Amino acid sequence: MKHGVVNPEQIDRTLEFWRKRTARQLTNEDARQITVNMTRFFEILAEWDERDRKPPQSETSAPPINKRA
């Protein structure tokens, strides 16, 4: 999905899902915004997860410690 571009099927599925969960009358624009926001939310979570799985930069670039004394 390009940012902000949602296909009509996704709009329909989003409306079907959220209309069962709110008394508010949702529009196609509401459904588009929900879809875009949820997509971006999970993209951010995936970015954080990927970043957290990488070792800190200092651990990968530091020379080994010589423990001979």
C-alpha positions in Angstrom: 0.0 0.0 0.0 1.4 3.4 -0.9 0.9 5.9 1.9 -2.6 7.2 1.7 -3.8 5.0 -1.1 -6.3 2.3 -0.1 -8.2 0.1 -2.5 -12.0 -0.1 -2.3 -12.0 -3.7 -1.0 -9.9 -2.6 2.0 -12.3 0.3 2.6 -15.2 -2.1 2.7 -13.5 -4.5 5.0 -12.5 -1.7 7.4 -16.0 -0.3 7.5 -17.5 -3.8 8.1 -15.0 -4.4 11.0 -15.4 -1.0 12.7 -19.1 -0.4 12.2 -19.7 -3.4 14.5 -17.6 -1.7 17.2 -18.8 1.9 17.2 -22.1 3.7 17.3 -20.5 6.5 15.1 -21.5 6.6 11.5 -18.2 6.0 9.6 -17.5 7.3 6.1 -15.2 5.9 3.4 -12.8 8.7 4.4 -12.8 7.5 8.0 -12.1 3.9 6.8 -9.2 5.2 4.6 -7.7 7.1 7.5 -8.1 4.1 9.9 -6.4 1.9 7.4 -3.5 4.3 6.7 -3.0 5.0 10.4 -3.1 1.3 11.4 -0.7 0.4 8.6 1.8 3.1 9.7 1.4 2.0 13.4 2.5 -1.5 12.5 5.3 -0.3 10.3 6.7 1.7 13.2 6.4 -1.3 15.5 8.3 -3.4 13.0 11.0 -0.7 12.7 11.4 -0.7 16.4 11.5 -4.4 16.6 14.2 -4.6 13.9 16.2 -1.9 15.7 15.9 -3.6 19.1 17.2 -6.9 17.6 20.4 -5.4 16.4 23.3 -5.2 18.8 24.2 -1.7 20.0 26.7 0.0 17.6 29.4 0.3 20.3 29.4 -3.5 20.8 29.9 -4.3 17.1 32.6 -1.7 16.4 34.7 -1.9 19.6 38.0 -3.7 19.5 38.2 -6.9 21.5 39.4 -6.5 25.1 42.7 -8.2 26.0 42.3 -9.8 29.4 45.9 -10.9 29.9 47.4 -9.4 33.0 
